[in-house]
Amino acid sequence: MREIEKEKEAEEKKKMVRIYVMGKEYKVPVGLTIMKAVEYAGYRYIRGAGCRAGFCGACATIYRKKGDYKLYTALACQTTVEDGMYLVQLPFVPANKAIYDINKLKPTGSTILAYYPEVARCVSCNTCTKVCPQDLSVMEAINHVLRGDVEKVAHETFDCIQCGLCAVRCPAEIPHYHVFQLTRRLYGKHILPKAKHVEERLKEIKQGKFDAELEKLVQLAKTNPQELERMYETAPREKE
Ligand code: FES
């Protein structure tokens, strides 16, 4: 009987890993994401969590593994726990963000450098690229900024989710994600051709074309939410 119990215990142990949150050890089930494991350990996220699906960039995490010199970075909602992880959740990254009026700016490299002169301090260590959870070529994009290629930067950083891990690890203190956001805004505002159909639809909205229809939906939400749900499910959609 004792043998069976011991075997059972050993089996159970195999299904758990040890993690350290704020230096305190917890045993959590194998296969959980860092985010779920931290919650399993009894913590509640107030900051540092958002979509829980790898899109919002709110859950930047730094960790070390026992006996490993390397400092790792990850998104807590996308990375599964490993035995011996020492975890630090970042509620946010305190990088400076420039204030500007995008309408008054020119879409050039000089504009970007005027707001973020740190870019010129890049030492080409490529750490930013290595830590990016989106696998973006971050350093290359910074080089495109230096060359003034706004369009290329905008395209190459389109998938940036603003987690800020690049800025945390940069020895030149570049806030890459803010630099890229400014660049994409410059591109969107001044280079990308305007979408005519969006302009027309905006005009129609402002003229009140959809007011009655919208009011109907608001009322339906109060009186018959099931019908509203059905309408949503069966509404015609653009083909992907
Ligand atoms: S919570 Fe949004 S990316 Fe992790």
py3Dmol code that shows the C-alpha trace and the ligand (Angstrom):
import py3Dmol

protein = """\
ATOM      1  CA  MET A   1       0.000   0.000   0.000  1.00  0.00           C
ATOM      2  CA  ARG A   2       2.787   2.364   0.982  1.00  0.00           C
ATOM      3  CA  GLU A   3       4.552   1.642  -2.310  1.00  0.00           C
ATOM      4  CA  ILE A   4       1.439   2.574  -4.276  1.00  0.00           C
ATOM      5  CA  GLU A   5       1.103   5.812  -2.338  1.00  0.00           C
ATOM      6  CA  LYS A   6       4.742   6.634  -2.942  1.00  0.00           C
ATOM      7  CA  GLU A   7       4.354   5.981  -6.651  1.00  0.00           C
ATOM      8  CA  LYS A   8       1.260   8.163  -6.711  1.00  0.00           C
ATOM      9  CA  GLU A   9       3.149  10.928  -4.938  1.00  0.00           C
ATOM     10  CA  ALA A  10       6.050  10.644  -7.397  1.00  0.00           C
ATOM     11  CA  GLU A  11       3.601  10.811 -10.309  1.00  0.00           C
ATOM     12  CA  GLU A  12       1.972  13.903  -8.850  1.00  0.00           C
ATOM     13  CA  LYS A  13       5.380  15.528  -8.387  1.00  0.00           C
ATOM     14  CA  LYS A  14       6.146  15.001 -12.059  1.00  0.00           C
ATOM     15  CA  LYS A  15       3.140  17.120 -12.893  1.00  0.00           C
ATOM     16  CA  MET A  16       4.333  20.105 -10.850  1.00  0.00           C
ATOM     17  CA  VAL A  17       7.200  22.561 -11.284  1.00  0.00           C
ATOM     18  CA  ARG A  18       8.747  25.040  -8.879  1.00  0.00           C
ATOM     19  CA  ILE A  19       8.663  28.718  -9.699  1.00  0.00           C
ATOM     20  CA  TYR A  20       9.732  31.730  -7.639  1.00  0.00           C
ATOM     21  CA  VAL A  21       7.564  34.818  -7.465  1.00  0.00           C
ATOM     22  CA  MET A  22       9.080  37.763  -5.574  1.00  0.00           C
ATOM     23  CA  GLY A  23      11.668  35.268  -4.407  1.00  0.00           C
ATOM     24  CA  LYS A  24       9.098  32.947  -2.836  1.00  0.00           C
ATOM     25  CA  GLU A  25       8.834  29.344  -3.971  1.00  0.00           C
ATOM     26  CA  TYR A  26       5.581  27.929  -5.325  1.00  0.00           C
ATOM     27  CA  LYS A  27       4.683  24.576  -6.841  1.00  0.00           C
ATOM     28  CA  VAL A  28       2.478  24.943  -9.887  1.00  0.00           C
ATOM     29  CA  PRO A  29       1.126  22.490 -12.486  1.00  0.00           C
ATOM     30  CA  VAL A  30       3.220  21.782 -15.569  1.00  0.00           C
ATOM     31  CA  GLY A  31       1.913  23.391 -18.757  1.00  0.00           C
ATOM     32  CA  LEU A  32       0.517  26.587 -17.244  1.00  0.00           C
ATOM     33  CA  THR A  33       1.525  29.897 -18.759  1.00  0.00           C
ATOM     34  CA  ILE A  34       3.548  32.162 -16.475  1.00  0.00           C
ATOM     35  CA  MET A  35       0.457  34.336 -16.082  1.00  0.00           C
ATOM     36  CA  LYS A  36      -1.768  31.443 -15.019  1.00  0.00           C
ATOM     37  CA  ALA A  37       0.962  30.024 -12.779  1.00  0.00           C
ATOM     38  CA  VAL A  38       1.350  33.322 -10.940  1.00  0.00           C
ATOM     39  CA  GLU A  39      -2.408  33.380 -10.422  1.00  0.00           C
ATOM     40  CA  TYR A  40      -2.363  29.732  -9.348  1.00  0.00           C
ATOM     41  CA  ALA A  41       0.198  30.784  -6.731  1.00  0.00           C
ATOM     42  CA  GLY A  42      -2.383  33.194  -5.344  1.00  0.00           C
ATOM     43  CA  TYR A  43      -1.485  36.534  -6.916  1.00  0.00           C
ATOM     44  CA  ARG A  44      -3.962  38.765  -8.673  1.00  0.00           C
ATOM     45  CA  TYR A  45      -2.909  40.905 -11.624  1.00  0.00           C
ATOM     46  CA  ILE A  46      -3.829  44.539 -11.250  1.00  0.00           C
ATOM     47  CA  ARG A  47      -1.264  45.810 -13.762  1.00  0.00           C
ATOM     48  CA  GLY A  48       0.855  43.876 -16.235  1.00  0.00           C
ATOM     49  CA  ALA A  49      -1.983  41.907 -17.834  1.00  0.00           C
ATOM     50  CA  GLY A  50      -4.456  42.702 -20.570  1.00  0.00           C
ATOM     51  CA  CYS A  51      -5.655  40.605 -23.479  1.00  0.00           C
ATOM     52  CA  ARG A  52      -4.133  37.316 -22.196  1.00  0.00           C
ATOM     53  CA  ALA A  53      -3.627  36.316 -25.809  1.00  0.00           C
ATOM     54  CA  GLY A  54      -0.315  37.803 -26.944  1.00  0.00           C
ATOM     55  CA  PHE A  55      -1.687  40.973 -28.522  1.00  0.00           C
ATOM     56  CA  CYS A  56      -1.585  43.842 -26.047  1.00  0.00           C
ATOM     57  CA  GLY A  57       2.009  43.630 -24.803  1.00  0.00           C
ATOM     58  CA  ALA A  58       1.047  44.345 -21.194  1.00  0.00           C
ATOM     59  CA  CYS A  59       2.620  41.263 -19.630  1.00  0.00           C
ATOM     60  CA  ALA A  60       6.374  41.755 -20.109  1.00  0.00           C
ATOM     61  CA  THR A  61       8.268  39.384 -17.854  1.00  0.00           C
ATOM     62  CA  ILE A  62      11.920  38.916 -16.949  1.00  0.00           C
ATOM     63  CA  TYR A  63      13.228  35.691 -15.518  1.00  0.00           C
ATOM     64  CA  ARG A  64      16.292  33.690 -14.753  1.00  0.00           C
ATOM     65  CA  LYS A  65      16.622  29.917 -14.493  1.00  0.00           C
ATOM     66  CA  LYS A  66      18.470  28.296 -11.653  1.00  0.00           C
ATOM     67  CA  GLY A  67      22.176  27.899 -12.461  1.00  0.00           C
ATOM     68  CA  ASP A  68      21.820  29.784 -15.754  1.00  0.00           C
ATOM     69  CA  TYR A  69      23.646  33.114 -16.201  1.00  0.00           C
ATOM     70  CA  LYS A  70      21.226  34.321 -18.865  1.00  0.00           C
ATOM     71  CA  LEU A  71      18.478  36.838 -18.223  1.00  0.00           C
ATOM     72  CA  TYR A  72      15.395  35.797 -20.196  1.00  0.00           C
ATOM     73  CA  THR A  73      12.445  37.877 -21.344  1.00  0.00           C
ATOM     74  CA  ALA A  74       8.945  36.750 -22.293  1.00  0.00           C
ATOM     75  CA  LEU A  75       5.268  37.542 -22.442  1.00  0.00           C
ATOM     76  CA  ALA A  76       3.673  36.001 -19.350  1.00  0.00           C
ATOM     77  CA  CYS A  77       0.509  35.028 -21.216  1.00  0.00           C
ATOM     78  CA  GLN A  78       2.387  33.213 -23.982  1.00  0.00           C
ATOM     79  CA  THR A  79       5.191  31.387 -22.199  1.00  0.00           C
ATOM     80  CA  THR A  80       4.798  28.180 -20.223  1.00  0.00           C
ATOM     81  CA  VAL A  81       6.500  27.746 -16.885  1.00  0.00           C
ATOM     82  CA  GLU A  82       9.689  25.755 -16.476  1.00  0.00           C
ATOM     83  CA  ASP A  83      11.067  24.293 -13.306  1.00  0.00           C
ATOM     84  CA  GLY A  84      13.236  26.767 -11.379  1.00  0.00           C
ATOM     85  CA  MET A  85      12.088  30.016 -13.005  1.00  0.00           C
ATOM     86  CA  TYR A  86      12.743  33.154 -10.948  1.00  0.00           C
ATOM     87  CA  LEU A  87      10.059  35.484 -12.240  1.00  0.00           C
ATOM     88  CA  VAL A  88       9.702  39.241 -12.272  1.00  0.00           C
ATOM     89  CA  GLN A  89       6.532  40.704 -13.756  1.00  0.00           C
ATOM     90  CA  LEU A  90       6.791  44.254 -15.087  1.00  0.00           C
ATOM     91  CA  PRO A  91       3.677  46.330 -14.391  1.00  0.00           C
ATOM     92  CA  PHE A  92       4.897  48.759 -17.088  1.00  0.00           C
ATOM     93  CA  VAL A  93       8.136  49.982 -18.629  1.00  0.00           C
ATOM     94  CA  PRO A  94       9.060  53.478 -17.469  1.00  0.00           C
ATOM     95  CA  ALA A  95      10.428  54.705 -20.812  1.00  0.00           C
ATOM     96  CA  ASN A  96      10.072  58.342 -21.867  1.00  0.00           C
ATOM     97  CA  LYS A  97       7.441  58.951 -24.490  1.00  0.00           C
ATOM     98  CA  ALA A  98       7.687  62.080 -26.614  1.00  0.00           C
ATOM     99  CA  ILE A  99       4.722  64.447 -26.853  1.00  0.00           C
ATOM    100  CA  TYR A 100       4.014  65.731 -30.359  1.00  0.00           C
ATOM    101  CA  ASP A 101       1.304  66.914 -32.698  1.00  0.00           C
ATOM    102  CA  ILE A 102       1.514  64.427 -35.555  1.00  0.00           C
ATOM    103  CA  ASN A 103      -0.248  66.875 -37.920  1.00  0.00           C
ATOM    104  CA  LYS A 104       2.641  69.325 -37.664  1.00  0.00           C
ATOM    105  CA  LEU A 105       5.485  66.861 -38.237  1.00  0.00           C
ATOM    106  CA  LYS A 106       7.319  65.890 -41.407  1.00  0.00           C
ATOM    107  CA  PRO A 107       7.714  62.158 -42.060  1.00  0.00           C
ATOM    108  CA  THR A 108      11.505  62.096 -42.040  1.00  0.00           C
ATOM    109  CA  GLY A 109      14.321  60.467 -40.100  1.00  0.00           C
ATOM    110  CA  SER A 110      15.319  63.895 -38.738  1.00  0.00           C
ATOM    111  CA  THR A 111      11.890  64.326 -37.161  1.00  0.00           C
ATOM    112  CA  ILE A 112      12.249  61.001 -35.367  1.00  0.00           C
ATOM    113  CA  LEU A 113      15.777  61.837 -34.230  1.00  0.00           C
ATOM    114  CA  ALA A 114      14.642  65.214 -32.943  1.00  0.00           C
ATOM    115  CA  TYR A 115      12.199  63.471 -30.587  1.00  0.00           C
ATOM    116  CA  TYR A 116      14.338  60.435 -29.869  1.00  0.00           C
ATOM    117  CA  PRO A 117      18.035  61.423 -30.204  1.00  0.00           C
ATOM    118  CA  GLU A 118      18.972  58.243 -28.303  1.00  0.00           C
ATOM    119  CA  VAL A 119      18.491  56.345 -31.582  1.00  0.00           C
ATOM    120  CA  ALA A 120      21.866  57.710 -32.737  1.00  0.00           C
ATOM    121  CA  ARG A 121      23.499  56.037 -29.754  1.00  0.00           C
ATOM    122  CA  CYS A 122      22.713  52.494 -30.992  1.00  0.00           C
ATOM    123  CA  VAL A 123      25.777  50.301 -30.466  1.00  0.00           C
ATOM    124  CA  SER A 124      24.510  47.546 -32.799  1.00  0.00           C
ATOM    125  CA  CYS A 125      24.568  44.899 -30.069  1.00  0.00           C
ATOM    126  CA  ASN A 126      21.314  43.375 -31.406  1.00  0.00           C
ATOM    127  CA  THR A 127      20.021  42.682 -27.881  1.00  0.00           C
ATOM    128  CA  CYS A 128      16.714  44.349 -28.809  1.00  0.00           C
ATOM    129  CA  THR A 129      16.191  41.842 -31.602  1.00  0.00           C
ATOM    130  CA  LYS A 130      17.072  38.910 -29.366  1.00  0.00           C
ATOM    131  CA  VAL A 131      14.578  39.846 -26.655  1.00  0.00           C
ATOM    132  CA  CYS A 132      11.635  40.745 -28.912  1.00  0.00           C
ATOM    133  CA  PRO A 133       8.800  38.260 -28.228  1.00  0.00           C
ATOM    134  CA  GLN A 134       7.362  39.118 -31.652  1.00  0.00           C
ATOM    135  CA  ASP A 135      10.584  38.111 -33.423  1.00  0.00           C
ATOM    136  CA  LEU A 136      10.905  41.507 -35.061  1.00  0.00           C
ATOM    137  CA  SER A 137      14.246  42.650 -36.481  1.00  0.00           C
ATOM    138  CA  VAL A 138      14.326  45.507 -34.001  1.00  0.00           C
ATOM    139  CA  MET A 139      17.915  46.601 -34.539  1.00  0.00           C
ATOM    140  CA  GLU A 140      17.477  46.569 -38.288  1.00  0.00           C
ATOM    141  CA  ALA A 141      14.407  48.790 -37.911  1.00  0.00           C
ATOM    142  CA  ILE A 142      16.476  51.210 -35.807  1.00  0.00           C
ATOM    143  CA  ASN A 143      19.023  51.290 -38.631  1.00  0.00           C
ATOM    144  CA  HIS A 144      16.222  52.147 -41.068  1.00  0.00           C
ATOM    145  CA  VAL A 145      15.260  55.032 -38.761  1.00  0.00           C
ATOM    146  CA  LEU A 146      18.844  56.303 -38.970  1.00  0.00           C
ATOM    147  CA  ARG A 147      18.613  56.094 -42.764  1.00  0.00           C
ATOM    148  CA  GLY A 148      15.306  57.966 -42.701  1.00  0.00           C
ATOM    149  CA  ASP A 149      13.343  55.119 -44.287  1.00  0.00           C
ATOM    150  CA  VAL A 150      10.020  55.780 -42.562  1.00  0.00           C
ATOM    151  CA  GLU A 151       8.046  53.418 -44.783  1.00  0.00           C
ATOM    152  CA  LYS A 152      10.329  50.465 -44.132  1.00  0.00           C
ATOM    153  CA  VAL A 153      10.257  51.016 -40.369  1.00  0.00           C
ATOM    154  CA  ALA A 154       6.473  51.249 -40.412  1.00  0.00           C
ATOM    155  CA  HIS A 155       6.158  47.971 -42.326  1.00  0.00           C
ATOM    156  CA  GLU A 156       8.764  46.074 -40.348  1.00  0.00           C
ATOM    157  CA  THR A 157       7.401  47.064 -36.954  1.00  0.00           C
ATOM    158  CA  PHE A 158       3.734  46.640 -37.761  1.00  0.00           C
ATOM    159  CA  ASP A 159       3.513  43.666 -35.361  1.00  0.00           C
ATOM    160  CA  CYS A 160       5.120  45.515 -32.428  1.00  0.00           C
ATOM    161  CA  ILE A 161       2.847  45.125 -29.396  1.00  0.00           C
ATOM    162  CA  GLN A 162       4.626  47.771 -27.305  1.00  0.00           C
ATOM    163  CA  CYS A 163       5.708  45.423 -24.514  1.00  0.00           C
ATOM    164  CA  GLY A 164       8.856  47.508 -24.014  1.00  0.00           C
ATOM    165  CA  LEU A 165      11.260  44.618 -23.438  1.00  0.00           C
ATOM    166  CA  CYS A 166      13.603  45.999 -26.124  1.00  0.00           C
ATOM    167  CA  ALA A 167      13.913  49.256 -24.190  1.00  0.00           C
ATOM    168  CA  VAL A 168      14.499  47.440 -20.909  1.00  0.00           C
ATOM    169  CA  ARG A 169      17.551  45.630 -22.278  1.00  0.00           C
ATOM    170  CA  CYS A 170      19.032  48.357 -24.516  1.00  0.00           C
ATOM    171  CA  PRO A 171      22.485  49.568 -23.360  1.00  0.00           C
ATOM    172  CA  ALA A 172      21.942  52.812 -25.326  1.00  0.00           C
ATOM    173  CA  GLU A 173      18.640  53.458 -23.506  1.00  0.00           C
ATOM    174  CA  ILE A 174      16.629  53.647 -26.743  1.00  0.00           C
ATOM    175  CA  PRO A 175      12.841  53.357 -26.234  1.00  0.00           C
ATOM    176  CA  HIS A 176      12.460  51.455 -29.524  1.00  0.00           C
ATOM    177  CA  TYR A 177       8.767  50.808 -29.213  1.00  0.00           C
ATOM    178  CA  HIS A 178       7.954  54.505 -28.805  1.00  0.00           C
ATOM    179  CA  VAL A 179      10.274  55.333 -31.711  1.00  0.00           C
ATOM    180  CA  PHE A 180       8.442  52.824 -33.901  1.00  0.00           C
ATOM    181  CA  GLN A 181       5.040  54.073 -32.827  1.00  0.00           C
ATOM    182  CA  LEU A 182       5.979  57.623 -33.831  1.00  0.00           C
ATOM    183  CA  THR A 183       7.296  56.296 -37.145  1.00  0.00           C
ATOM    184  CA  ARG A 184       4.122  54.340 -37.895  1.00  0.00           C
ATOM    185  CA  ARG A 185       2.046  57.404 -37.045  1.00  0.00           C
ATOM    186  CA  LEU A 186       4.138  59.555 -39.397  1.00  0.00           C
ATOM    187  CA  TYR A 187       3.690  56.939 -42.090  1.00  0.00           C
ATOM    188  CA  GLY A 188      -0.046  56.600 -41.539  1.00  0.00           C
ATOM    189  CA  LYS A 189      -0.646  60.342 -41.365  1.00  0.00           C
ATOM    190  CA  HIS A 190       1.641  61.664 -44.091  1.00  0.00           C
ATOM    191  CA  ILE A 191       2.685  58.887 -46.484  1.00  0.00           C
ATOM    192  CA  LEU A 192      -0.016  56.226 -46.730  1.00  0.00           C
ATOM    193  CA  PRO A 193      -2.751  57.202 -49.222  1.00  0.00           C
ATOM    194  CA  LYS A 194      -6.050  58.032 -47.540  1.00  0.00           C
ATOM    195  CA  ALA A 195      -8.727  55.322 -47.627  1.00  0.00           C
ATOM    196  CA  LYS A 196     -11.561  56.983 -49.562  1.00  0.00           C
ATOM    197  CA  HIS A 197     -14.254  54.590 -48.342  1.00  0.00           C
ATOM    198  CA  VAL A 198     -13.386  55.295 -44.691  1.00  0.00           C
ATOM    199  CA  GLU A 199     -13.631  59.049 -45.310  1.00  0.00           C
ATOM    200  CA  GLU A 200     -17.033  58.599 -46.923  1.00  0.00           C
ATOM    201  CA  ARG A 201     -18.294  56.391 -44.098  1.00  0.00           C
ATOM    202  CA  LEU A 202     -17.091  58.940 -41.511  1.00  0.00           C
ATOM    203  CA  LYS A 203     -19.005  61.660 -43.331  1.00  0.00           C
ATOM    204  CA  GLU A 204     -22.133  59.512 -43.262  1.00  0.00           C
ATOM    205  CA  ILE A 205     -21.710  58.844 -39.537  1.00  0.00           C
ATOM    206  CA  LYS A 206     -21.305  62.561 -38.827  1.00  0.00           C
ATOM    207  CA  GLN A 207     -24.416  63.328 -40.891  1.00  0.00           C
ATOM    208  CA  GLY A 208     -26.372  60.936 -38.670  1.00  0.00           C
ATOM    209  CA  LYS A 209     -27.126  58.340 -41.351  1.00  0.00           C
ATOM    210  CA  PHE A 210     -26.868  55.468 -38.845  1.00  0.00           C
ATOM    211  CA  ASP A 211     -28.352  57.149 -35.757  1.00  0.00           C
ATOM    212  CA  ALA A 212     -31.771  55.482 -35.975  1.00  0.00           C
ATOM    213  CA  GLU A 213     -30.263  52.060 -36.645  1.00  0.00           C
ATOM    214  CA  LEU A 214     -27.854  52.452 -33.738  1.00  0.00           C
ATOM    215  CA  GLU A 215     -30.638  53.498 -31.397  1.00  0.00           C
ATOM    216  CA  LYS A 216     -32.591  50.377 -32.427  1.00  0.00           C
ATOM    217  CA  LEU A 217     -29.607  48.210 -31.455  1.00  0.00           C
ATOM    218  CA  VAL A 218     -29.206  49.994 -28.119  1.00  0.00           C
ATOM    219  CA  GLN A 219     -32.866  49.321 -27.332  1.00  0.00           C
ATOM    220  CA  LEU A 220     -32.549  45.712 -28.439  1.00  0.00           C
ATOM    221  CA  ALA A 221     -29.599  45.249 -26.071  1.00  0.00           C
ATOM    222  CA  LYS A 222     -31.895  46.260 -23.229  1.00  0.00           C
ATOM    223  CA  THR A 223     -35.018  44.368 -24.276  1.00  0.00           C
ATOM    224  CA  ASN A 224     -33.867  41.354 -26.294  1.00  0.00           C
ATOM    225  CA  PRO A 225     -30.116  40.688 -26.021  1.00  0.00           C
ATOM    226  CA  GLN A 226     -30.544  37.180 -27.509  1.00  0.00           C
ATOM    227  CA  GLU A 227     -31.889  38.673 -30.708  1.00  0.00           C
ATOM    228  CA  LEU A 228     -28.993  41.121 -30.775  1.00  0.00           C
ATOM    229  CA  GLU A 229     -26.583  38.216 -30.380  1.00  0.00           C
ATOM    230  CA  ARG A 230     -28.303  36.356 -33.218  1.00  0.00           C
ATOM    231  CA  MET A 231     -28.065  39.404 -35.453  1.00  0.00           C
ATOM    232  CA  TYR A 232     -24.370  39.708 -34.681  1.00  0.00           C
ATOM    233  CA  GLU A 233     -23.716  36.036 -35.446  1.00  0.00           C
ATOM    234  CA  THR A 234     -25.560  36.142 -38.770  1.00  0.00           C
ATOM    235  CA  ALA A 235     -24.426  39.595 -39.938  1.00  0.00           C
ATOM    236  CA  PRO A 236     -22.694  39.608 -43.354  1.00  0.00           C
ATOM    237  CA  ARG A 237     -18.947  39.987 -43.054  1.00  0.00           C
ATOM    238  CA  GLU A 238     -16.105  40.971 -45.312  1.00  0.00           C
ATOM    239  CA  LYS A 239     -14.273  37.962 -46.714  1.00  0.00           C
ATOM    240  CA  GLU A 240     -10.796  37.473 -45.210  1.00  0.00           C
TER     241      GLU A 240
END
"""
ligand_1 = """\
4
FES
S -1.695 39.957 -21.600
Fe -1.755 40.890 -23.571
S 0.090 40.182 -24.487
Fe 0.042 39.143 -22.592
"""
view = py3Dmol.view(width=600, height=400)
view.addModel(protein, "pdb")
view.setStyle({"model": 0}, {"cartoon": {"style": "trace"}})
view.addModel(ligand_1, "xyz")
view.setStyle({"model": 1}, {"stick": {}})
view.zoomTo()
view.show()
